[in-house]
Every structure is written in C-alpha cells, then in structure tokens.
Amino acid sequence: MTKKITLFLMAFLCAIQITFSQKVPSQRPKLVVFILIDQLSTDQIVAFRGQFSDNGFNRLINGGAFYRNASYPAGSAYYGTNLATIATGCYPSTHGIVSDWWYDRIRGKEVNALYGDIFLNSNENQRYPTADRILCSTITDELKWMNNGTSRVTGIALGGNHIVWCGGHSPNNLYQIDDNTGEFVLIRQSDAIKPLPEWAKKFNKKHFLNTYSKRDWGPLKDLNQYHQMKFFREQRAKSSDFMYALDKQKGNGAYIPVIHSPYGNKIVRDFAMAQIINDEYGKDEIPDVLTIGFTARAVHGDVHGAFDAETEDMILRLDLEIADLLKTIDKEVGLENTLIALTSVTAPYRPIAENSKHGIPTGVFSGQKASSLVNLFLMAKYGQGKWVMAYHDGQMYLNHELIKEKGVDLVEAKEEAARFLSDMKGVAFAMPISELKISSSDLASLRSLKLNYHPQRSGDIVVKIRPGWSEELDNGRKVNRNWNSTHLPLIFYGWKVNAKTVYRNVSMIQFAPTISSFLEIPFPNGCEGEPLQGITH
C-alpha cells in the first residue's frame, strides 16, 4: 500500500511539474510579426523543403497553420495593391489602390499610389512614401484606435515601398536602408525630422553592409543538389558561374550590389532583432505590431526564374534568417505570446524562355506601345490629338476633353479602342469599363478585373493579357500577368495556432479580419473578408 501511495504521489508531482513548465499563451498576442516576402510561391517552398533547416520554414510549416493556396483575386500586378489588400481586408474596388499610377481626371495628371499629396518643405520633388491614398482603415489603424495609440507599429525592409502599406496611416517607425550609405533611416512621415533611436545609431555604426560588400556570394550548399542542376543542368555552362562580387559601387547606390544579395535579408533580420530587443516590443499586455519585408528575388547575373540556383539560394539563406528571428522572438517575448503571419507579396516571375522551351504559349505585351498604337488608330479615325492620356496596370485612360471637343461619342470611342486592342497579339480581350460593370462576375477572369475597378481611379478600358504572357513595365521590368495571383503561401504560427495544412483556396481579404479577431479589435472599416476558421485552439 505504501509503495502504491508513493508511486501515485510521484506521478502526481510529475504531472504538476509538466503543467507548470508548459508556456501558457497570453489572452491575445502581445506581439504580431508580419513577415512579407516578395516573389515567393508555395511551389518553391514545397520544392526546396528538403533543403531547409528544421528551424525556419519547416518549423513554421510543421507547427503552424499552412494555407498552400492563398490568392489575391483582384487583377492588378502591383505589389502595393496586394499589400493594401492584406492590410485592409478588402479589394482595390474599396481600398482604391488599383495600380502604382493612375490618371486623376480632376487634377488632369497622373498620380502615384505610394507618394501622397504632402510634400516636404513645399517642394513637390521631395515627397515621401505614405499610405494616405488607401481609402479605408487598416489593421494597425484599428489597433491604434482601440488602444488609444498605445500599441506600437514598426516596419523594417530593404525599401519603404514594401512596408508603408501595412504600417497604416499613423505608424510609429518605418525603417529602410539608404543604398548610398548602407545605413537604416527612418521614412519621413511629416515635415518634422524624427531622430533615429540611440540603439539604431549604434547599429548603423557597426557598418554591417560595408563588411558584407567585401564578400562574394556563392552557393550555400552543394550546387549539384539544387533544383536547376538536377533538372535544368544544361542552362548553366559551368557551376563556377554562380559566384558574384558584392563590391561597393562608385556614385549613387553604392550598396545596391550587396543589398540585392542574400545579405540584404540578413541585415534586415539583424535590425529587426535589435528593434525587438531594444524597444522591448511585446513586453506588456498591449499588443505591438512589427512588419518585416524580405525578398526571394535574385537579381544578380541573368534574369532568374523561380527555380534557378540563385533564387533557390536566396530562399535557403532566408530560411536561416527566419530561424534566427524565431529564436530571438522566443527568447525575448515567447512564441506563445507572439503571432507570426508569413505570406508572399507577389508570385515569382517565370521567364519567357521557360515557357517557350516547353511549347507553352507566351510573349511580352507592352502597354505603352499598345497605347501609342491606339492613339494612332483614334487619330486616323477622329483626327489629330492626344487621345490616350495614360496606361497603367491593364487600364487605359482616354482623353475625355478631346473627345468632347471633337464631338465624338464617348461610348463609341471606348468601344472602337477596345476592339482595336482586342486584336493585338497577346491580348485575351479588352472591354470598356461600362461593359465590365454589367458583366457576370462568375467568370474568374472578369471577376478579377471587376474587383480591381474603382470609379474615381480606374481607366476607360481594361485589358486582359493571355495566360502565360508577361507585361513590360515603363522601367523595362517584366511582370507576370496571371489571371489570378494564386498558389501563394500563407502561414500562421505561434500563440494559440494549431498545426494543420489547408489545400483549399483562401482569399487574402481574409487575412485582416483573422488578425483583427485574434487581437480583439474592430475589423478595418472597409473589410469585405471573413476570419479564417479553426486556426487557434
């Protein structure tokens, strides 16, 4: 009997010890970390999974809620449109970021989505990035309102254009790297110059990028085990091609070579960890938000696709940065008190050569060249003049004043221009906005265009490029024109998150209400999505 009692007491004490040793999650997250990665697909994560460490992507995938098929249903190719959708929980038809530029008919000029109407020192050439053009509130706006401004919101990235959107209308700090000095600087939010915190000044004095610029970038692992070398070995003349010098350049943009290498992600990770430690984010019961912008896009050497060795190496090294970041968060805040939300901003670019090599219909469409041709067509039909005012992101803006002056029927001009565009190579269809508005939204291709339509900001004619085709932007960069930006990863990890994998399609408008529910705050005031179910226990 004595032996049984002793064994029972030992078992009871062990159970108590285990119970008290387990970390109990806070009622709501003390810290929310958004990890936003440019040009990362679920296909890449799955293909490279065997090369990842146990503590980075695999830790998030195995221990978190992994949605393999998240999508941005609206038709824009602009990353800012997607980021605004994440932050607001609604489509461009509501938040208003329909493209990187649009033609403002009231002002009679093109305006930029990222740069608002407030200028520094009344100088129109000294504008700063701002979320002012978002027409509704964001997750962080509602968080600040709910907690009377006591929640802190910070963003850190290579460039401010990838963090401004999620910072909302009144972020505390937004940091980006100055490619001339290699130091982190604060993005101006007003005419007042805000000084860097002392810890940030000390960080800059270590000159990490200067050290990294003296290194070369070569493969992290055995190059023969990379996807390209296994399946597309003939694309590389020799493995020694993968070695890039990261030396500083002379003149402006001295640190661009190293910033656009894996060391760019590394220094962003280092600064983010320093920020968490020094500003003591997540140390009290009032939730804080940290947005970290990384990139999976390789730019050194030739133009790289999603599965080229340089791109894979970028992602393998990013895996290690994420592992170190998780370790620091666990030590400083506790992962049981932290909600990690990782997703992709845009899908990776697939080079034209990869499509054509396998017989997939492909090509490059230039909106600017198409606009010139439409203008010539309308001049031949209606007379001399500038008939096309602008083209941006699949939307063409006609000159209403000229149309009225010439006595041309506006509806007729739109229909004629749309018919002419539809006959161009690479165009699936073009239609006047008036037809789009009354069309059925059951078809995915039309629905994506309708979700990207805003009456004050969209053009007169929308253009849909054929599947497999790319569009050349004004700066010469080519982007995919997917019918829907699908098959992107969305991962929730930490706090009370259950481990599961979900294969069904989920829309990114569900991101904001999901986060808002966890934080116990109102949804953004334009939110059109509903919270994802079954993520937490």
N, C-alpha and C positions, 0 to 999 in steps of 0.2 A: 504493500500500500504506500509506504514511504517513497519507494522508488518511482511509483506512478505519479505521485504528487510532485516529486522533484522534476520529472520529465515534463509534466504539464506546466509547471512554473517556468521552466527553461523555454518551452515553446511559446508561452505567453509573453515572456520578456523579449524573445526574438521578434515576435510579431509587432510588439510596441516599438522596438528599435527600428525595424524596417519602415513602419508607418511614419515615424518622426524623421527618418533620414530622407524620405522622399520629398522632393521640392513641390510645394503646393502653388499652383498658378494664382496670380493675383486675380481679383474680380474682373477686371478688364485690363488689357495690355498697358503696361507702364511706358513701353516704347514700341513704336511701329516703325519698321525699316522697310522702305520700298527699294528693291533692287531692280533697276530698269536697265535692260541690256539691249543695245542696238544691234539689229540683224542677227537674231538667234532663233532657230526653229526647233520644234520638237524632234524633227528628223535628225538634226545634228546631235542633240542630247542622247537620243537612243543609239545612234551610230557610234558615238565616242564613249559611251557609258563604261565600256570595259577598260578604257584608258584612264578614267577618272580615279582620283583618290577616294577613300572611304568617307572623307570628312567634308567634302564640298558639295557638288551637285548630287552625288549619290546619297549623302546624308539627308538632303532636302527631299529627294525623291522617295527614299525608303521610309523616312519618318514623317513625311508631310502629306498634304492633300495635293496630288499631282493631276492637274487637268491637262490632258495631252492635246486637246483640240480647241483652244481658245481662239477667238476671232474678233476682228474689227470689221463689222458688217458694212460700214459706210465706204464709199468708193474712192476716197482720197488716198494718194500715195505719200502725203506729207506727214512726217513723224509727229509734228506738233498737233495735227488733228487727232491722232491716236492718243497722245498724251493727255489732251484735253478731254477725250472720251473717258480715259481712266480716272481722271480727277473729278469729273462731274457726274458720271453715270448716265450720260445722255449722248445722243448723236449730234453731228455737226448741224443738223437742221434745228437744233435747240441751242447748243453752246456757241455756234457761229463760226468756229474755226474751220472753214471749208477748204482752205488751201494755205500755202505760205504767203501768197499775194492774192488780192482781188481788186477789181476796179470799183471804186467808190463813185457812184454817179452823182451824188450830191456835191462832192468836192471836185469832181472831174479829174481824178487822178488815181493811180494805183497806190494801195496801202499795204504795208507789211503786217502780217499777223503777230510777229514776235515783238516788234517795236511800236509802242503806243504813241500817243499824241503829246506826251510830256517830254520836253526837251531840256537838256542841261544848259543852264546859263542862256536860255532863249536862243540857243544855236541849234538849228534843225539838223545839223550834221553830227550832233552829239546826243543821240538818243540812246536809251538803254533798254535791255530786254525786260519785258513786263507781261503779266497775264491780264492786263487791262482789257484786251479785246475779247476775252471769254465773257459771254453774256449772262452767265449764271454763277452760282457759288460752287466751290469745290469742297472736297473732304476736309481739307485743312482750314478753309474758311469757317465751316460749320463747327469744327473742333475748337477753334479760337473763340467763336461766338459763345459756344456752350460753356466754356471755361473762362469767359471774360478776359481773353487774351493771355492767360497764364500758361497755356500749352505752348511749347516752343516748336518751331518749324524751321528746319535747315535742309538745304540741298547742296550736294557736292558732286561735281562732274568735270570732265575734261573741258566742256564748254557749257555756258549758261543756257544755251538753247534747249538742252535736254532736261533741265531741272526747273526752269521758270514755271512751266505749266502746272506741275504738281505742287509747287510752292504756294499756289493760290494768290489771292490779291494782297495779302499782308504777311509775307514770310519774315522770319527773324533774320536769317542769314542765307545767302546764296553764294557759294564759292565756285570759282572756275580757275583754270590755270592760264596765266598770261604766257603765251607762247614766245614772247620776246625775252622775258626774264626767267621763265621756268618756275615762278612762284605762284602760290594761290592768292587770288584777290577777291574782294567782295564785289558782287554785282551791284551797281548803284541802284537804289530804289527811290531816290529823291535827289534834289539839288544838294542836300547836305552830304558831306563826305563822312562816311562812317568808318572809324578806325578799326583795323584788324585787332582781334583779341591778342593778348600777350603770348598765349600758347601758340597761336598761328604764326606770329612773328618769329618765335623760336624755331618752329617747324621749318619755315622758309630759310632760316639762316643755315640749316643743315645742307641745303643745296643738293637734294637727292637727285634731281634730274640732271644736274651737272655731272654727277658720278655715273649715272646710268648712260649718259651720252657717250661715255668713253668705252662702253662695252659694245660687243657685237650681238646681234640676235640670230641664233641658230636653233635647231630643233631641241625641244626639251627632252624628248625620248628618242628611241631608235626610229629613224625616219622610215625604215622599211615596214614598220608596223602601222604607219599612218594610212588612212583610207585611200588617199590618192596613190600611194606607192603600191598598195595591194591591188587596186582595180584600174588605175589610170597611169601606170608607170610610164607609158610612152609619152605622157605630157611633159615630163621633165627629162632634159638631156642628161643631166647628172645630178646626184644628190647634193653635191657641193654648191649647187645654185642657191640653196637655202642658207644664206649667210649674209646678213645686212649690217653695214656700218651705221651707227646712230649718231654720228658726229654732229655737233652744232653747226648751223649754217651761218653765213655772214648776212648781216642786214636783218630785216624784219622776219619774224617767225623763226628765230634761231633754234628753238627747241622743238619744232614741228616733227623732225625725224624720230625723236625719242618719244614724244607724246603719242604719236600714232603707232607705237610698237606696244608689246605687252607691258612695258614699263610704265606706260600711261595709266593702265588699270592698276598697276601696283602702287603708284603714288596716290591715286585716288583712294585706294583701300587704306593706305597708311594714314592719310589725312582724316579719313572717316573714323578710324580707330582713335586717333588723337582727339578728335572732336568729342566722341562719346566719353572718353576718359576725363578730359579737361573741363568740358561744360557739364559733366555729370547728368547726361540725359538718362531718363528712366529711373532716377533715384527716388522719386516721390510718387504719390498716388495720382498725380495729374499727368495724363499721357503726353508724350512728346513724339514728334514725327521726324524721321531722318530719311531723305531720299538720296540714293547713291546711283549715279549714272556710269555704267560701264559700256564697253563696246566689244563685239565679237568680230568686227570687220577688220580684215587685213588689208593694208594699203601699200605695203612695200612690194617692190617688184612689179610683176604683171597684175592685171585686174584679176582678182581671185574669186572663185565661186565658193559655195557653201562647204564643199568637201575637199578643197585644196589643202595642201600641207600647211601653208601659212595660216589659213583660217583655223584649222584644227589645232595648231599650236597655240594660237591666241586663246582658244577656248580651254585647252588643257591647262594653260598657265592661269587663266581666270578662275578655274576650278580651285587652284591652290590659294588664290587671293580670297575667295569666298570661304574656304575652310578656315583661314586665319581670322577672317572677320567674325565668323560664328564663334570661334574660340574666345575672342576678346569680348564679344557681347555676352557670352555665357559667364565669363569671369566678372564683368563689371555690372551687369544688370540681371543676368539669369535668363536663359532661354525660356524658362517657364513664365517669365514676365514680359517677354518680347514676342511680338508677332512679326514674322518675316514674310513678306509678299514679293515674290520674284516673278517677273514676266518679261516678255520681249516687246520692244517698241515697234519694230518693223521686221518683215521677213527678209532673209538674206537674198542677195541678188544672184540670179543664175545667168552667167554669160551667154550671149547669143551662140557662141561656138558650141557650147554644150548641148543646146537644143538641136542645132542644125546637124551636128555629128550623128545624132541618133534619129534623124529624119523627122523631128518634131517641128511643125510649122512655127516659124519665128521671124523676127525682124525688129527694126527700130523705127519708131514713129516720132517725128518732131512736131510738137505743137506750134512752135514758132514758124517753121516752114509751111505748115498747113495754114496758119493764119495769113501768111503772105499770099498764098495761092487763093484763099478765099477772098482776100481783099482785091486781087487782080480780077477774079471772077465777077465780083459785085461791081467793080469799076467798068468792066466790059458791058455789064447789063444795065447799070443805072447811071454811069458817069463817073468822072474823076472825084477823088476824095479818100479820106481815111475811114473806110467802112468798118474795119475791125479795130477796136480800141485796145484789146488785151486778150491774152490767152493764158490761163493758169490751171494746171491740175485737171485737165479734161473739160474745162469750161471756157467757152468763147464769148466775149463781150462785144456786142455791136454798137455802133455809133448812133444812138437814138436821135440826137440833134440833127445829124446829117440826113438821116432817113426822113425826118420830118421836113427838113429844108428842101429836100429833093421831091417831096410829095409822094414818097414811096410808102406803101402799106407795110407796117412793121411786121405783121404776121407773115406776109408774103416774103419779105426779106429773110426772116428766120427760116422759113421752110426751104427757100432756094439755097441758102447757105448750108443747111443741114443735109439736103440732098447731094450737094456737091461734095461735102465732107464724107458722106457715106460711101462714095465711090473711090475714095483714096485707099491705097494699099495699107493693109494693117488695121483698118477701121472696121469693127464689127457692126456698128451702127452709130448714127448721130441723130439727135432729135431736138426740136425746140423745147425749152423748159415747159411751155404751156401743154405740150403733149405728154411730157413726163409726169406732170402733176395729176393728169386724169387717167394715166395708165394703171394697169393692175400691178400690185406690188407682190403678186405671188411668184413672179419670176425673180430669181436671185439677182440677175444682172441689172434689172430695172430697180429692184428694191435698194441695192447698194447706192445707186445714183440718187434716188429719192431721199435716202437718209442723209445724203451729203448736200442736200439743197437747202439754202437759206434765202428767203425772198429779198433781203437787202444786200446780200453779198455774192450770190451766185450769178453765173452768166446767163446769156440768152439761149445758148446751145450747149448741150452736153455731148461728149464724145466717149464712146466705149471702145477700147482697143481690144483686138482679138487675144484670146488666151495664148500665152507663150511669147507675146510681143513685149518689148520694153519701150519706155519713152525717154527720149533725150531731153534733159532739162536745159535751162538757159546757160548754166555753167559747164555744160558738156557731160555732166554725170548722168549715167543711165540708171533708171529705176524700174523695178518690176511693175507691171500693170495687172496685178491679179484681179480676178473678178470678185473675189472676196479675200481679205487677208486672214487666212485660216491656218490651222495646224501650227499654232504658236503655243509655247508652254506658259502655264500659269500655276504657280506653286505657292501654297500657304504652309508655313512651318512654325513650330514653337508654341508658346502659350498653351491653349487647350485644343490644339489641332489634332484631329485623328489622322492616322496613316491610311491612305487609300489612293487608288488610281482610277481616274474617270476618263472614259474614252469618248463620251458624247460631246457634241459641240456646245460650247458656252460662249455667250457674248460678253465682250469686255465692259458693256454697260452694267454688268452685274458686279463688277469689281468694287465700285464706290459704295453701293448700298451694303455690300457684305462687310467692308471695313467699318462703315458707319455703325452697323449693328453691333459689331464687336466692341467699338468704342462707346456705345450707348449714347450716340449723338444723332441729331436730325440728319436725314439724307440731304445731299445738295439740292437746292431749290428747283433745279430743272431735271432732277433724276428721273429716268424712264425705266431703269432696270429694277430687278428684284434680287434680294440676297440669295446667294448660293446656299443650299441646304446641306446639312449633315457634315459640315466641316469640323465642328467642335464637339467635344463631349461634355 
